[in-house]
Amino acid sequence: MRLGLFGGTFNPIHLGHLRAAVEVGEAFHLDRLLLIPSANPPHKNNDNMASAKERLEMVQLAIKDMPWFEASDVELGRSGPSYTIDTLRHFQDHFGKHSTIHFIVGQDAFSEITTWKSYHELFATAPFIVMARPGSKLRGLEDFIHTHLSEEYQYDRADNRYTHPLWCSIFCLRVTLLDISATRIRAFIRQGRSIRFLVPSVVDEFIEKKGLYR
């Protein structure tokens, strides 16, 4: 099985998340793509944060018509901060060695990965798919990899990935640019403005019903 793990706060999940996930799934021929809301993200300010349960519900609503997408509550069941290394190990143990598990992350988040817990272990655990915006300079990504991760990573142009003699590969995929952010969505809601066509309609209805982000 080819599995993708896409973690995030999803506060709220929006069409930019979903479009990128579709393109990653198609490009890497994933059998399943799990969207994993963080219960207690260590790098985020919890002000104006919907509860983990509400963010999970929004993800479930957003993907209900996508049969190969799945919302995972794995981080909601753990106490304390939500660390990626713990999530990767969980799925490695759960699915076993016969599955290929990819961790999906945006280029902006990837640039902060040295602040993550046990970040070097991440690259010994699973291949990464870094979602790059169209027009972004991949040379900056290469410089970051060599400076902060390992100079032994080498670029393989044929597969658009960085390979390492001991660690897993880092793939790069340019995804469609949708200029949507959860921060802007929350600001629109506070201002009483519509968020139609920024989030799935079912998510818009859920936010309105629950009175989130007011």
Summary of the structure (lengths in Angstrom):
residues: 214
radius of gyration: 17.2
end to end distance: 41.7
largest distance: 53.0
contacts: 633
relative contact order: 0.18
helix: 38%
strand: 19%
